Amino acid sequence: MRFMFVGDSMTIGRAGDYSWRYRLWQHLARSFEGPYEIVGPRTALYDTATNTPVSHTYADPAFPAEARRHLSGWGEGWLHMAPVIRGTVTAEQADILLVSLGLIDLGFYTDSTQTAVNARRFIAEARAANPRVRMILLPVIPNIRARSDAPFAAECDRFNELLAKAVADLDSPTSPILLASPPDSYAIDTDTYDGTHPGPTGEHKLAAAFAEAMHQAWGLGGRYGATAAPSGRRTAHRHYLDRDAGAVDAADSAVVAGT
């Protein structure tokens, strides 16, 4: 089973971050029974010093290169991902898309109506590449701008309503779509480092939203076990897929750092 992260700046992360992708990889390494692979055409973090996605300085240098893969970008939203998702799903043979998009669209590019149109296009394009692809979509979590910009806050709420309608309209037995539940306890003052981008606690909560959705609906993985990062170092079993030969174990265990 091949998972692909699709997102904006909250997903790619900045140089020095762990990222919620790392937290979910840790969860899969602990709890996923069976072969899996993280796929995607990119592996870097965003370097805010140069304003380019070229950094490979993850907070945990032991984060395996093959688990760093993603399709996410700083400043990229549904508007940018809809045109490229068909080709990417085809090339990466993705089975499950873990998608966190929309905030940047609403903040800079498109209103809630057009953003929802772009989300529906994304779903159609992904299915054109893989008619059995599964998707988990996270609603927009309003950032600090919503506190002082009432029209923006209203657009975030409206888009989330439109996204829920899209999921209800387009969900199918052959290509199921889940709407993840935003973390109830997510607080931008303590779970982000700047009012938008997740810090360590926020990373765990975002990862948990996806982990709980796939566990509850599809029985994949276990319950997300970390509300705070574990201390010390531990060993986690990992499985990977050989794209040509089927499922193989790439390693009996991987040592991952607690943070």
Backbone hydrogen bonds, N-H to C=O, Kabsch-Sander energy under -0.5 kcal/mol:
donor,donor_aa,acceptor,acceptor_aa,energy
3,F,1,M,-0.6
3,F,37,E,-2.8
4,M,96,I,-2.5
5,F,39,V,-0.5
6,V,98,L,-2.8
7,G,71,L,-1.4
8,D,100,S,-1.0
11,T,8,D,-1.3
12,I,8,D,-2.5
13,G,9,S,-1.5
15,A,46,Y,-2.3
16,G,57,T,-2.8
17,D,14,R,-2.4
23,R,19,S,-1.5
24,L,20,W,-2.2
25,W,21,R,-2.3
26,Q,22,Y,-2.5
27,H,23,R,-1.8
28,L,24,L,-2.7
29,A,25,W,-2.7
30,R,26,Q,-1.6
31,S,27,H,-2.4
32,F,28,L,-2.3
34,G,32,F,-0.8
37,E,1,M,-2.1
39,V,3,F,-3.1
39,V,37,E,-0.5
42,R,70,H,-2.2
45,L,55,S,-3.5
46,Y,13,G,-2.7
47,D,52,T,-3.2
48,T,46,Y,-0.9
50,T,47,D,-0.5
51,N,47,D,-1.6
52,T,47,D,-1.4
54,V,52,T,-1.7
55,S,45,L,-1.5
58,Y,56,H,-1.5
59,A,17,D,-2.5
63,F,60,D,-2.1
67,A,64,P,-1.2
68,R,64,P,-0.6
68,R,65,A,-1.1
70,H,42,R,-2.1
71,L,5,F,-2.7
73,G,7,G,-1.8
76,E,73,G,-1.9
80,H,77,G,-0.8
81,M,77,G,-2.5
82,A,78,W,-2.4
84,V,81,M,-0.8
85,I,81,M,-1.6
88,T,84,V,-2.0
89,V,85,I,-2.8
90,T,86,R,-2.2
91,A,87,G,-2.5
92,E,88,T,-2.9
93,Q,89,V,-1.3
94,A,89,V,-0.9
95,D,2,R,-2.4
96,I,2,R,-2.3
97,L,134,R,-2.5
98,L,4,M,-2.8
98,L,96,I,-0.5
99,V,97,L,-0.7
99,V,136,I,-2.9
100,S,6,V,-2.7
101,L,138,L,-0.5
106,L,102,G,-2.4
107,G,103,L,-1.8
108,F,104,I,-1.9
109,Y,104,I,-0.6
109,Y,105,D,-2.3
110,T,105,D,-2.3
115,T,111,D,-2.6
116,A,112,S,-2.1
117,V,113,T,-1.8
118,N,114,Q,-2.4
119,A,115,T,-2.0
120,R,116,A,-2.2
121,R,117,V,-2.1
122,F,118,N,-2.3
123,I,119,A,-2.1
124,A,120,R,-2.3
125,E,121,R,-2.8
126,A,122,F,-2.5
127,R,123,I,-2.1
128,A,124,A,-1.7
129,A,125,E,-1.2
130,N,126,A,-2.1
133,V,130,N,-2.2
134,R,95,D,-2.9
135,M,176,P,-1.9
136,I,97,L,-2.7
137,L,178,L,-3.0
138,L,99,V,-2.5
144,I,195,G,-1.8
146,A,143,N,-1.6
147,R,144,I,-1.5
148,S,144,I,-0.6
148,S,145,R,-1.1
149,D,145,R,-1.5
150,A,148,S,-0.5
153,A,149,D,-2.3
154,A,150,A,-2.4
155,E,151,P,-2.0
156,C,152,F,-2.2
157,D,153,A,-2.1
158,R,154,A,-2.6
159,F,155,E,-2.7
160,N,156,C,-2.1
161,E,157,D,-1.7
162,L,158,R,-2.4
163,L,159,F,-3.1
164,A,160,N,-2.2
165,K,161,E,-1.9
166,A,162,L,-2.3
167,V,163,L,-2.3
168,A,164,A,-2.3
169,D,165,K,-2.7
170,L,166,A,-2.5
171,D,167,V,-2.1
172,S,175,S,-0.6
178,L,135,M,-2.8
180,A,137,L,-2.4
180,A,178,L,-0.7
186,Y,183,P,-1.3
190,T,187,A,-1.0
191,D,187,A,-3.5
192,T,188,I,-0.5
193,Y,197,H,-2.2
194,D,197,H,-0.5
199,G,191,D,-2.2
203,E,199,G,-2.8
204,H,200,P,-1.8
205,K,201,T,-1.9
206,L,202,G,-2.5
207,A,203,E,-2.5
208,A,204,H,-2.5
209,A,205,K,-1.6
210,F,206,L,-1.5
211,A,207,A,-2.7
212,E,208,A,-3.0
213,A,209,A,-1.5
214,M,210,F,-2.3
215,H,211,A,-2.0
216,Q,212,E,-2.8
217,A,213,A,-2.3
218,W,214,M,-1.5
219,G,215,H,-1.2
220,L,214,M,-1.9
227,T,225,G,-0.6
234,R,256,V,-1.6
236,A,254,A,-2.5
238,R,251,A,-0.6
240,Y,248,V,-1.4
242,D,246,G,-2.6
243,R,241,L,-0.7
246,G,242,D,-1.9
248,V,240,Y,-1.7
250,A,248,V,-0.6
251,A,238,R,-0.6
254,A,236,A,-1.8
256,V,234,R,-1.9
256,V,254,A,-0.6
258,G,232,G,-2.2
